[in-house]
Amino acid sequence: MLSLKGCKGGGITLNPYYLDIPVHAGYKYAINESVALFGEFGPYFGIGLFGKTDGEDMFGDGGFKRFDFGLGLRAGLEFNQKVPVSIGYDFGVLDVADDVSAKTRNLTISVGYKF
């Protein structure tokens, strides 16, 4: 999943893009024949791809680490065994900046289609 984990504050704008790889276990409960409720939980691994801060590459001279790791959870509904709609949250556990305590947090809202 390509993820933008940016922020703005103190006159600085950060826009890091990560490739997040979730490794989640989940459970699905069929409410009826066409609707199911599901939940997932597990770790994710993030690799910083690109991003800029004040015109500099964040992962080069910008002082940010390329690797991120955390825990994520997701819950949602699946319609007709084809269309999942979910909301999730990822909690980063590693500091991604060199000089300050900075952990990532990411809220996701998704709609998908299963072939």
Secondary structure, DSSP 8 states (H G I E B T S, - for coil): -EEE--EEETTEEEEEEEEEEE--EEEEEESSSSEEEEEEEEEEEEEEEEEEETTEETTTTS-B-SEEEEEEEEEEEEETTTEEEEEEEEEE-S--BSSS----EEEEEEE----
